Amino acid sequence: MTHGLSIRDSTDDRATVRIEVGRTTCWLYGADLVRLLRQLGVPGQPAPDGALACPLDRVGDVLAALEWRHRRPVELTAVDR
């Protein structure tokens, strides 16, 4: 039997995800988002500022998975980039 944190109990697992919403693109900031986008089939690219960029029309899928399936808090901000 192993002791310690499981993958589900990691401190990053429940950390807040920040999403900046632009005209056609969203920028996601948080832990373990690459794996989530792959699971959902959402295209994503690394952005120069360390964010993960994804298309605006797919951010609803990401929000639903983060809030309902993973119970992670999400902070949305509108940006003009």
ABEGO torsion letter per residue (X at the ends): XBBEBBAAABAAAABBBBBBBBAABBBBBEBGAAAAAAAAGBBBBBBAAGBBBBBAAAAAAAAAAAAAAAGBBBBBBBBBX
